[in-house]
């Protein structure tokens, strides 16, 4: 694992330190925050790609509409 030192402005550091829970270190808080942001960005990019896929694939949109209209609560006897 590559490690690095990142400098954080004192005011930002103090605000972040106030958010740290229990025995969690500021390092683990920052690491988890960065990981969460990276995941959010990946999900946003995936959503953009999926929207583009739907724009280019009308048959998929039709299938989705059919699925959404299905009465999934109806019991089959």
PyMOL Python script that loads the backbone (N, CA, C, O; Angstrom):
from pymol import cmd

cmd.read_pdbstr("""\
ATOM      1  N   UNK A   1       0.849  -1.172   0.000  1.00  0.00           N
ATOM      2  CA  UNK A   1       0.000   0.000   0.000  1.00  0.00           C
ATOM      3  C   UNK A   1       0.888   1.226   0.000  1.00  0.00           C
ATOM      4  O   UNK A   1       1.840   1.315   0.775  1.00  0.00           O
ATOM      5  N   UNK A   2       0.576   2.166  -0.867  1.00  0.00           N
ATOM      6  CA  UNK A   2       1.293   3.430  -0.915  1.00  0.00           C
ATOM      7  C   UNK A   2       0.660   4.365   0.102  1.00  0.00           C
ATOM      8  O   UNK A   2      -0.563   4.496   0.151  1.00  0.00           O
ATOM      9  N   UNK A   3       1.480   5.010   0.907  1.00  0.00           N
ATOM     10  CA  UNK A   3       0.969   5.963   1.893  1.00  0.00           C
ATOM     11  C   UNK A   3       1.503   7.343   1.565  1.00  0.00           C
ATOM     12  O   UNK A   3       2.589   7.486   1.003  1.00  0.00           O
ATOM     13  N   UNK A   4       0.743   8.336   1.913  1.00  0.00           N
ATOM     14  CA  UNK A   4       1.162   9.705   1.665  1.00  0.00           C
ATOM     15  C   UNK A   4       0.637  10.588   2.787  1.00  0.00           C
ATOM     16  O   UNK A   4      -0.249  10.197   3.547  1.00  0.00           O
ATOM     17  N   UNK A   5       1.187  11.751   2.870  1.00  0.00           N
ATOM     18  CA  UNK A   5       0.711  12.731   3.835  1.00  0.00           C
ATOM     19  C   UNK A   5      -0.070  13.781   3.080  1.00  0.00           C
ATOM     20  O   UNK A   5       0.388  14.293   2.059  1.00  0.00           O
ATOM     21  N   UNK A   6      -1.243  14.101   3.580  1.00  0.00           N
ATOM     22  CA  UNK A   6      -2.071  15.122   2.964  1.00  0.00           C
ATOM     23  C   UNK A   6      -2.267  16.230   3.987  1.00  0.00           C
ATOM     24  O   UNK A   6      -2.638  15.975   5.133  1.00  0.00           O
ATOM     25  N   UNK A   7      -2.017  17.434   3.569  1.00  0.00           N
ATOM     26  CA  UNK A   7      -2.180  18.560   4.479  1.00  0.00           C
ATOM     27  C   UNK A   7      -3.598  19.100   4.369  1.00  0.00           C
ATOM     28  O   UNK A   7      -4.133  19.269   3.273  1.00  0.00           O
ATOM     29  N   UNK A   8      -4.192  19.366   5.519  1.00  0.00           N
ATOM     30  CA  UNK A   8      -5.557  19.885   5.586  1.00  0.00           C
ATOM     31  C   UNK A   8      -5.525  21.190   6.360  1.00  0.00           C
ATOM     32  O   UNK A   8      -4.910  21.281   7.423  1.00  0.00           O
ATOM     33  N   UNK A   9      -6.183  22.182   5.827  1.00  0.00           N
ATOM     34  CA  UNK A   9      -6.292  23.473   6.489  1.00  0.00           C
ATOM     35  C   UNK A   9      -6.782  23.272   7.930  1.00  0.00           C
ATOM     36  O   UNK A   9      -7.623  22.411   8.187  1.00  0.00           O
ATOM     37  N   UNK A  10      -6.256  24.067   8.863  1.00  0.00           N
ATOM     38  CA  UNK A  10      -6.589  23.921  10.275  1.00  0.00           C
ATOM     39  C   UNK A  10      -8.067  23.978  10.571  1.00  0.00           C
ATOM     40  O   UNK A  10      -8.565  23.198  11.382  1.00  0.00           O
ATOM     41  N   UNK A  11      -8.779  24.886   9.931  1.00  0.00           N
ATOM     42  CA  UNK A  11     -10.220  25.016  10.150  1.00  0.00           C
ATOM     43  C   UNK A  11     -10.958  23.774   9.665  1.00  0.00           C
ATOM     44  O   UNK A  11     -11.863  23.284  10.341  1.00  0.00           O
ATOM     45  N   UNK A  12     -10.576  23.267   8.499  1.00  0.00           N
ATOM     46  CA  UNK A  12     -11.195  22.061   7.951  1.00  0.00           C
ATOM     47  C   UNK A  12     -10.874  20.874   8.859  1.00  0.00           C
ATOM     48  O   UNK A  12     -11.734  20.033   9.121  1.00  0.00           O
ATOM     49  N   UNK A  13      -9.633  20.813   9.333  1.00  0.00           N
ATOM     50  CA  UNK A  13      -9.229  19.737  10.227  1.00  0.00           C
ATOM     51  C   UNK A  13     -10.083  19.740  11.490  1.00  0.00           C
ATOM     52  O   UNK A  13     -10.549  18.688  11.926  1.00  0.00           O
ATOM     53  N   UNK A  14     -10.288  20.897  12.069  1.00  0.00           N
ATOM     54  CA  UNK A  14     -11.086  20.991  13.295  1.00  0.00           C
ATOM     55  C   UNK A  14     -12.525  20.566  13.053  1.00  0.00           C
ATOM     56  O   UNK A  14     -13.110  19.870  13.882  1.00  0.00           O
ATOM     57  N   UNK A  15     -13.104  20.975  11.928  1.00  0.00           N
ATOM     58  CA  UNK A  15     -14.477  20.571  11.606  1.00  0.00           C
ATOM     59  C   UNK A  15     -14.559  19.063  11.412  1.00  0.00           C
ATOM     60  O   UNK A  15     -15.491  18.416  11.889  1.00  0.00           O
ATOM     61  N   UNK A  16     -13.578  18.511  10.711  1.00  0.00           N
ATOM     62  CA  UNK A  16     -13.564  17.066  10.481  1.00  0.00           C
ATOM     63  C   UNK A  16     -13.378  16.323  11.796  1.00  0.00           C
ATOM     64  O   UNK A  16     -14.011  15.293  12.023  1.00  0.00           O
ATOM     65  N   UNK A  17     -12.529  16.830  12.645  1.00  0.00           N
ATOM     66  CA  UNK A  17     -12.262  16.168  13.921  1.00  0.00           C
ATOM     67  C   UNK A  17     -13.530  16.107  14.775  1.00  0.00           C
ATOM     68  O   UNK A  17     -13.727  15.154  15.528  1.00  0.00           O
ATOM     69  N   UNK A  18     -14.385  17.117  14.658  1.00  0.00           N
ATOM     70  CA  UNK A  18     -15.637  17.128  15.409  1.00  0.00           C
ATOM     71  C   UNK A  18     -16.614  16.063  14.902  1.00  0.00           C
ATOM     72  O   UNK A  18     -17.520  15.651  15.626  1.00  0.00           O
ATOM     73  N   UNK A  19     -16.428  15.627  13.667  1.00  0.00           N
ATOM     74  CA  UNK A  19     -17.309  14.614  13.092  1.00  0.00           C
ATOM     75  C   UNK A  19     -16.858  13.186  13.399  1.00  0.00           C
ATOM     76  O   UNK A  19     -17.622  12.239  13.214  1.00  0.00           O
ATOM     77  N   UNK A  20     -15.630  13.032  13.864  1.00  0.00           N
ATOM     78  CA  UNK A  20     -15.077  11.703  14.124  1.00  0.00           C
ATOM     79  C   UNK A  20     -15.843  11.053  15.268  1.00  0.00           C
ATOM     80  O   UNK A  20     -16.070  11.665  16.312  1.00  0.00           O
ATOM     81  N   UNK A  21     -16.240   9.793  15.049  1.00  0.00           N
ATOM     82  CA  UNK A  21     -17.029   9.049  16.034  1.00  0.00           C
ATOM     83  C   UNK A  21     -16.127   8.243  16.971  1.00  0.00           C
ATOM     84  O   UNK A  21     -15.166   7.608  16.537  1.00  0.00           O
ATOM     85  N   UNK A  22     -16.452   8.285  18.247  1.00  0.00           N
ATOM     86  CA  UNK A  22     -15.820   7.418  19.242  1.00  0.00           C
ATOM     87  C   UNK A  22     -14.316   7.301  19.123  1.00  0.00           C
ATOM     88  O   UNK A  22     -13.590   8.290  19.218  1.00  0.00           O
ATOM     89  N   UNK A  23     -13.864   6.088  18.915  1.00  0.00           N
ATOM     90  CA  UNK A  23     -12.428   5.802  18.856  1.00  0.00           C
ATOM     91  C   UNK A  23     -11.855   5.874  17.449  1.00  0.00           C
ATOM     92  O   UNK A  23     -10.692   5.534  17.234  1.00  0.00           O
ATOM     93  N   UNK A  24     -12.649   6.305  16.510  1.00  0.00           N
ATOM     94  CA  UNK A  24     -12.181   6.421  15.132  1.00  0.00           C
ATOM     95  C   UNK A  24     -11.105   7.497  15.055  1.00  0.00           C
ATOM     96  O   UNK A  24     -11.214   8.545  15.692  1.00  0.00           O
ATOM     97  N   UNK A  25     -10.071   7.231  14.272  1.00  0.00           N
ATOM     98  CA  UNK A  25      -9.010   8.220  14.095  1.00  0.00           C
ATOM     99  C   UNK A  25      -9.386   9.184  12.980  1.00  0.00           C
ATOM    100  O   UNK A  25     -10.213   8.872  12.123  1.00  0.00           O
ATOM    101  N   UNK A  26      -8.773  10.349  13.004  1.00  0.00           N
ATOM    102  CA  UNK A  26      -9.010  11.322  11.927  1.00  0.00           C
ATOM    103  C   UNK A  26      -8.549  10.743  10.594  1.00  0.00           C
ATOM    104  O   UNK A  26      -9.143  11.017   9.551  1.00  0.00           O
ATOM    105  N   UNK A  27      -7.486   9.941  10.635  1.00  0.00           N
ATOM    106  CA  UNK A  27      -6.983   9.305   9.409  1.00  0.00           C
ATOM    107  C   UNK A  27      -8.030   8.373   8.815  1.00  0.00           C
ATOM    108  O   UNK A  27      -8.287   8.413   7.612  1.00  0.00           O
ATOM    109  N   UNK A  28      -8.637   7.529   9.656  1.00  0.00           N
ATOM    110  CA  UNK A  28      -9.640   6.605   9.125  1.00  0.00           C
ATOM    111  C   UNK A  28     -10.884   7.360   8.665  1.00  0.00           C
ATOM    112  O   UNK A  28     -11.523   6.962   7.691  1.00  0.00           O
ATOM    113  N   UNK A  29     -11.235   8.450   9.356  1.00  0.00           N
ATOM    114  CA  UNK A  29     -12.371   9.265   8.932  1.00  0.00           C
ATOM    115  C   UNK A  29     -12.121   9.851   7.542  1.00  0.00           C
ATOM    116  O   UNK A  29     -12.991   9.786   6.674  1.00  0.00           O
ATOM    117  N   UNK A  30     -10.943  10.419   7.334  1.00  0.00           N
ATOM    118  CA  UNK A  30     -10.614  11.011   6.028  1.00  0.00           C
ATOM    119  C   UNK A  30     -10.575   9.921   4.962  1.00  0.00           C
ATOM    120  O   UNK A  30     -11.085  10.119   3.859  1.00  0.00           O
ATOM    121  N   UNK A  31      -9.974   8.773   5.279  1.00  0.00           N
ATOM    122  CA  UNK A  31      -9.905   7.675   4.310  1.00  0.00           C
ATOM    123  C   UNK A  31     -11.306   7.241   3.901  1.00  0.00           C
ATOM    124  O   UNK A  31     -11.585   7.093   2.711  1.00  0.00           O
ATOM    125  N   UNK A  32     -12.201   7.031   4.886  1.00  0.00           N
ATOM    126  CA  UNK A  32     -13.564   6.601   4.585  1.00  0.00           C
ATOM    127  C   UNK A  32     -14.331   7.666   3.811  1.00  0.00           C
ATOM    128  O   UNK A  32     -15.136   7.345   2.936  1.00  0.00           O
ATOM    129  N   UNK A  33     -14.083   8.924   4.132  1.00  0.00           N
ATOM    130  CA  UNK A  33     -14.754  10.019   3.413  1.00  0.00           C
ATOM    131  C   UNK A  33     -14.318  10.058   1.957  1.00  0.00           C
ATOM    132  O   UNK A  33     -15.148  10.237   1.066  1.00  0.00           O
ATOM    133  N   UNK A  34     -13.040   9.894   1.710  1.00  0.00           N
ATOM    134  CA  UNK A  34     -12.533   9.900   0.333  1.00  0.00           C
ATOM    135  C   UNK A  34     -13.070   8.683  -0.416  1.00  0.00           C
ATOM    136  O   UNK A  34     -13.483   8.798  -1.570  1.00  0.00           O
ATOM    137  N   UNK A  35     -13.065   7.512   0.238  1.00  0.00           N
ATOM    138  CA  UNK A  35     -13.588   6.309  -0.413  1.00  0.00           C
ATOM    139  C   UNK A  35     -15.071   6.468  -0.758  1.00  0.00           C
ATOM    140  O   UNK A  35     -15.508   6.049  -1.830  1.00  0.00           O
ATOM    141  N   UNK A  36     -15.840   7.070   0.145  1.00  0.00           N
ATOM    142  CA  UNK A  36     -17.269   7.284  -0.120  1.00  0.00           C
ATOM    143  C   UNK A  36     -17.467   8.227  -1.299  1.00  0.00           C
ATOM    144  O   UNK A  36     -18.345   8.003  -2.132  1.00  0.00           O
ATOM    145  N   UNK A  37     -16.662   9.276  -1.374  1.00  0.00           N
ATOM    146  CA  UNK A  37     -16.773  10.222  -2.495  1.00  0.00           C
ATOM    147  C   UNK A  37     -16.415   9.545  -3.815  1.00  0.00           C
ATOM    148  O   UNK A  37     -17.081   9.766  -4.826  1.00  0.00           O
ATOM    149  N   UNK A  38     -15.372   8.726  -3.811  1.00  0.00           N
ATOM    150  CA  UNK A  38     -14.988   8.004  -5.030  1.00  0.00           C
ATOM    151  C   UNK A  38     -16.112   7.069  -5.480  1.00  0.00           C
ATOM    152  O   UNK A  38     -16.397   6.961  -6.673  1.00  0.00           O
ATOM    153  N   UNK A  39     -16.748   6.394  -4.516  1.00  0.00           N
ATOM    154  CA  UNK A  39     -17.860   5.498  -4.845  1.00  0.00           C
ATOM    155  C   UNK A  39     -19.029   6.289  -5.420  1.00  0.00           C
ATOM    156  O   UNK A  39     -19.638   5.867  -6.403  1.00  0.00           O
ATOM    157  N   UNK A  40     -19.350   7.436  -4.815  1.00  0.00           N
ATOM    158  CA  UNK A  40     -20.443   8.276  -5.336  1.00  0.00           C
ATOM    159  C   UNK A  40     -20.165   8.692  -6.771  1.00  0.00           C
ATOM    160  O   UNK A  40     -21.060   8.661  -7.615  1.00  0.00           O
ATOM    161  N   UNK A  41     -18.929   9.079  -7.049  1.00  0.00           N
ATOM    162  CA  UNK A  41     -18.584   9.497  -8.417  1.00  0.00           C
ATOM    163  C   UNK A  41     -18.714   8.348  -9.406  1.00  0.00           C
ATOM    164  O   UNK A  41     -19.180   8.543 -10.528  1.00  0.00           O
ATOM    165  N   UNK A  42     -18.301   7.143  -8.992  1.00  0.00           N
ATOM    166  CA  UNK A  42     -18.435   5.975  -9.873  1.00  0.00           C
ATOM    167  C   UNK A  42     -19.903   5.672 -10.150  1.00  0.00           C
ATOM    168  O   UNK A  42     -20.275   5.359 -11.281  1.00  0.00           O
ATOM    169  N   UNK A  43     -20.742   5.767  -9.107  1.00  0.00           N
ATOM    170  CA  UNK A  43     -22.173   5.524  -9.294  1.00  0.00           C
ATOM    171  C   UNK A  43     -22.789   6.556 -10.223  1.00  0.00           C
ATOM    172  O   UNK A  43     -23.616   6.220 -11.072  1.00  0.00           O
ATOM    173  N   UNK A  44     -22.385   7.821 -10.063  1.00  0.00           N
ATOM    174  CA  UNK A  44     -22.902   8.869 -10.956  1.00  0.00           C
ATOM    175  C   UNK A  44     -22.508   8.593 -12.402  1.00  0.00           C
ATOM    176  O   UNK A  44     -23.326   8.728 -13.312  1.00  0.00           O
ATOM    177  N   UNK A  45     -21.251   8.207 -12.611  1.00  0.00           N
ATOM    178  CA  UNK A  45     -20.782   7.905 -13.965  1.00  0.00           C
ATOM    179  C   UNK A  45     -21.540   6.698 -14.527  1.00  0.00           C
ATOM    180  O   UNK A  45     -21.910   6.692 -15.701  1.00  0.00           O
ATOM    181  N   UNK A  46     -21.770   5.687 -13.699  1.00  0.00           N
ATOM    182  CA  UNK A  46     -22.534   4.518 -14.150  1.00  0.00           C
ATOM    183  C   UNK A  46     -23.955   4.924 -14.539  1.00  0.00           C
ATOM    184  O   UNK A  46     -24.500   4.415 -15.518  1.00  0.00           O
ATOM    185  N   UNK A  47     -24.554   5.833 -13.781  1.00  0.00           N
ATOM    186  CA  UNK A  47     -25.905   6.303 -14.105  1.00  0.00           C
ATOM    187  C   UNK A  47     -25.918   7.039 -15.439  1.00  0.00           C
ATOM    188  O   UNK A  47     -26.836   6.858 -16.238  1.00  0.00           O
ATOM    189  N   UNK A  48     -24.914   7.860 -15.683  1.00  0.00           N
ATOM    190  CA  UNK A  48     -24.816   8.576 -16.956  1.00  0.00           C
ATOM    191  C   UNK A  48     -24.666   7.581 -18.103  1.00  0.00           C
ATOM    192  O   UNK A  48     -25.307   7.731 -19.143  1.00  0.00           O
ATOM    193  N   UNK A  49     -23.825   6.571 -17.919  1.00  0.00           N
ATOM    194  CA  UNK A  49     -23.636   5.558 -18.963  1.00  0.00           C
ATOM    195  C   UNK A  49     -24.916   4.765 -19.204  1.00  0.00           C
ATOM    196  O   UNK A  49     -25.241   4.431 -20.343  1.00  0.00           O
ATOM    197  N   UNK A  50     -25.641   4.465 -18.124  1.00  0.00           N
ATOM    198  CA  UNK A  50     -26.891   3.720 -18.276  1.00  0.00           C
ATOM    199  C   UNK A  50     -27.934   4.555 -19.018  1.00  0.00           C
ATOM    200  O   UNK A  50     -28.647   4.036 -19.877  1.00  0.00           O
ATOM    201  N   UNK A  51     -28.026   5.834 -18.693  1.00  0.00           N
ATOM    202  CA  UNK A  51     -28.953   6.714 -19.403  1.00  0.00           C
ATOM    203  C   UNK A  51     -28.602   6.774 -20.890  1.00  0.00           C
ATOM    204  O   UNK A  51     -29.489   6.765 -21.743  1.00  0.00           O
ATOM    205  N   UNK A  52     -27.326   6.834 -21.189  1.00  0.00           N
ATOM    206  CA  UNK A  52     -26.892   6.843 -22.594  1.00  0.00           C
ATOM    207  C   UNK A  52     -27.259   5.522 -23.270  1.00  0.00           C
ATOM    208  O   UNK A  52     -27.700   5.510 -24.419  1.00  0.00           O
ATOM    209  N   UNK A  53     -27.075   4.416 -22.556  1.00  0.00           N
ATOM    210  CA  UNK A  53     -27.457   3.107 -23.081  1.00  0.00           C
ATOM    211  C   UNK A  53     -28.949   3.076 -23.403  1.00  0.00           C
ATOM    212  O   UNK A  53     -29.353   2.585 -24.457  1.00  0.00           O
ATOM    213  N   UNK A  54     -29.772   3.606 -22.484  1.00  0.00           N
ATOM    214  CA  UNK A  54     -31.215   3.624 -22.721  1.00  0.00           C
ATOM    215  C   UNK A  54     -31.581   4.501 -23.914  1.00  0.00           C
ATOM    216  O   UNK A  54     -32.492   4.175 -24.674  1.00  0.00           O
ATOM    217  N   UNK A  55     -30.867   5.615 -24.075  1.00  0.00           N
ATOM    218  CA  UNK A  55     -31.128   6.486 -25.233  1.00  0.00           C
ATOM    219  C   UNK A  55     -30.831   5.769 -26.543  1.00  0.00           C
ATOM    220  O   UNK A  55     -31.509   5.978 -27.548  1.00  0.00           O
ATOM    221  N   UNK A  56     -29.821   4.935 -26.516  1.00  0.00           N
ATOM    222  CA  UNK A  56     -29.397   4.249 -27.735  1.00  0.00           C
ATOM    223  C   UNK A  56     -30.100   2.902 -27.949  1.00  0.00           C
ATOM    224  O   UNK A  56     -29.946   2.287 -29.004  1.00  0.00           O
ATOM    225  N   UNK A  57     -30.863   2.443 -26.964  1.00  0.00           N
ATOM    226  CA  UNK A  57     -31.480   1.116 -27.043  1.00  0.00           C
ATOM    227  C   UNK A  57     -32.969   1.204 -26.711  1.00  0.00           C
ATOM    228  O   UNK A  57     -33.371   0.893 -25.590  1.00  0.00           O
ATOM    229  N   UNK A  58     -33.781   1.620 -27.664  1.00  0.00           N
ATOM    230  CA  UNK A  58     -35.219   1.764 -27.394  1.00  0.00           C
ATOM    231  C   UNK A  58     -35.893   0.448 -27.004  1.00  0.00           C
ATOM    232  O   UNK A  58     -36.866   0.459 -26.250  1.00  0.00           O
ATOM    233  N   UNK A  59     -35.394  -0.682 -27.503  1.00  0.00           N
ATOM    234  CA  UNK A  59     -35.986  -1.970 -27.136  1.00  0.00           C
ATOM    235  C   UNK A  59     -35.858  -2.221 -25.630  1.00  0.00           C
ATOM    236  O   UNK A  59     -36.764  -2.784 -25.017  1.00  0.00           O
ATOM    237  N   UNK A  60     -34.764  -1.814 -25.049  1.00  0.00           N
ATOM    238  CA  UNK A  60     -34.563  -1.969 -23.605  1.00  0.00           C
ATOM    239  C   UNK A  60     -35.564  -1.115 -22.830  1.00  0.00           C
ATOM    240  O   UNK A  60     -36.104  -1.549 -21.813  1.00  0.00           O
ATOM    241  N   UNK A  61     -35.807   0.094 -23.315  1.00  0.00           N
ATOM    242  CA  UNK A  61     -36.776   0.983 -22.671  1.00  0.00           C
ATOM    243  C   UNK A  61     -38.163   0.344 -22.712  1.00  0.00           C
ATOM    244  O   UNK A  61     -38.900   0.389 -21.727  1.00  0.00           O
ATOM    245  N   UNK A  62     -38.513  -0.244 -23.841  1.00  0.00           N
ATOM    246  CA  UNK A  62     -39.820  -0.907 -23.980  1.00  0.00           C
ATOM    247  C   UNK A  62     -39.936  -2.070 -23.003  1.00  0.00           C
ATOM    248  O   UNK A  62     -40.985  -2.257 -22.386  1.00  0.00           O
ATOM    249  N   UNK A  63     -38.886  -2.841 -22.860  1.00  0.00           N
ATOM    250  CA  UNK A  63     -38.893  -3.961 -21.916  1.00  0.00           C
ATOM    251  C   UNK A  63     -39.036  -3.460 -20.481  1.00  0.00           C
ATOM    252  O   UNK A  63     -39.765  -4.056 -19.688  1.00  0.00           O
ATOM    253  N   UNK A  64     -38.353  -2.382 -20.145  1.00  0.00           N
ATOM    254  CA  UNK A  64     -38.464  -1.808 -18.799  1.00  0.00           C
ATOM    255  C   UNK A  64     -39.883  -1.323 -18.523  1.00  0.00           C
ATOM    256  O   UNK A  64     -40.409  -1.524 -17.428  1.00  0.00           O
ATOM    257  N   UNK A  65     -40.497  -0.687 -19.509  1.00  0.00           N
ATOM    258  CA  UNK A  65     -41.872  -0.207 -19.346  1.00  0.00           C
ATOM    259  C   UNK A  65     -42.836  -1.368 -19.158  1.00  0.00           C
ATOM    260  O   UNK A  65     -43.767  -1.282 -18.358  1.00  0.00           O
ATOM    261  N   UNK A  66     -42.615  -2.451 -19.890  1.00  0.00           N
ATOM    262  CA  UNK A  66     -43.444  -3.652 -19.747  1.00  0.00           C
ATOM    263  C   UNK A  66     -43.288  -4.233 -18.343  1.00  0.00           C
ATOM    264  O   UNK A  66     -44.272  -4.612 -17.708  1.00  0.00           O
ATOM    265  N   UNK A  67     -42.066  -4.298 -17.871  1.00  0.00           N
ATOM    266  CA  UNK A  67     -41.787  -4.817 -16.530  1.00  0.00           C
ATOM    267  C   UNK A  67     -42.450  -3.944 -15.457  1.00  0.00           C
ATOM    268  O   UNK A  67     -43.032  -4.465 -14.506  1.00  0.00           O
ATOM    269  N   UNK A  68     -42.362  -2.638 -15.608  1.00  0.00           N
ATOM    270  CA  UNK A  68     -42.953  -1.724 -14.634  1.00  0.00           C
ATOM    271  C   UNK A  68     -44.474  -1.831 -14.608  1.00  0.00           C
ATOM    272  O   UNK A  68     -45.095  -1.607 -13.570  1.00  0.00           O
ATOM    273  N   UNK A  69     -45.071  -2.170 -15.738  1.00  0.00           N
ATOM    274  CA  UNK A  69     -46.529  -2.267 -15.815  1.00  0.00           C
ATOM    275  C   UNK A  69     -47.045  -3.613 -15.300  1.00  0.00           C
ATOM    276  O   UNK A  69     -48.248  -3.761 -15.086  1.00  0.00           O
ATOM    277  N   UNK A  70     -46.175  -4.583 -15.099  1.00  0.00           N
ATOM    278  CA  UNK A  70     -46.600  -5.915 -14.670  1.00  0.00           C
ATOM    279  C   UNK A  70     -47.199  -5.873 -13.267  1.00  0.00           C
ATOM    280  O   UNK A  70     -46.713  -5.160 -12.389  1.00  0.00           O
ATOM    281  N   UNK A  71     -48.259  -6.646 -13.075  1.00  0.00           N
ATOM    282  CA  UNK A  71     -48.911  -6.756 -11.768  1.00  0.00           C
ATOM    283  C   UNK A  71     -48.204  -7.857 -10.976  1.00  0.00           C
ATOM    284  O   UNK A  71     -48.614  -9.018 -11.002  1.00  0.00           O
ATOM    285  N   UNK A  72     -47.153  -7.479 -10.281  1.00  0.00           N
ATOM    286  CA  UNK A  72     -46.346  -8.457  -9.557  1.00  0.00           C
ATOM    287  C   UNK A  72     -47.018  -8.929  -8.263  1.00  0.00           C
ATOM    288  O   UNK A  72     -46.598  -9.924  -7.671  1.00  0.00           O
ATOM    289  N   UNK A  73     -48.050  -8.222  -7.830  1.00  0.00           N
ATOM    290  CA  UNK A  73     -48.754  -8.600  -6.620  1.00  0.00           C
ATOM    291  C   UNK A  73     -49.861  -9.611  -6.831  1.00  0.00           C
ATOM    292  O   UNK A  73     -50.413 -10.142  -5.868  1.00  0.00           O
ATOM    293  N   UNK A  74     -50.185  -9.878  -8.067  1.00  0.00           N
ATOM    294  CA  UNK A  74     -51.270 -10.807  -8.391  1.00  0.00           C
ATOM    295  C   UNK A  74     -50.806 -12.241  -8.161  1.00  0.00           C
ATOM    296  O   UNK A  74     -49.729 -12.636  -8.607  1.00  0.00           O
ATOM    297  N   UNK A  75     -51.639 -13.021  -7.454  1.00  0.00           N
ATOM    298  CA  UNK A  75     -51.308 -14.419  -7.199  1.00  0.00           C
ATOM    299  C   UNK A  75     -51.730 -15.281  -8.379  1.00  0.00           C
ATOM    300  O   UNK A  75     -52.810 -15.116  -8.946  1.00  0.00           O
ATOM    301  N   UNK A  76     -50.867 -16.181  -8.720  1.00  0.00           N
ATOM    302  CA  UNK A  76     -51.193 -17.122  -9.799  1.00  0.00           C
ATOM    303  C   UNK A  76     -51.654 -18.418  -9.143  1.00  0.00           C
ATOM    304  O   UNK A  76     -50.961 -18.985  -8.299  1.00  0.00           O
ATOM    305  N   UNK A  77     -52.827 -18.873  -9.544  1.00  0.00           N
ATOM    306  CA  UNK A  77     -53.381 -20.119  -8.968  1.00  0.00           C
ATOM    307  C   UNK A  77     -53.555 -21.150 -10.010  1.00  0.00           C
ATOM    308  O   UNK A  77     -54.007 -22.256  -9.714  1.00  0.00           O
TER     309      UNK A  77
END
""", "prot")
cmd.dss("prot")
cmd.show_as("cartoon", "prot")
cmd.util.cbc("prot")
cmd.orient("prot")
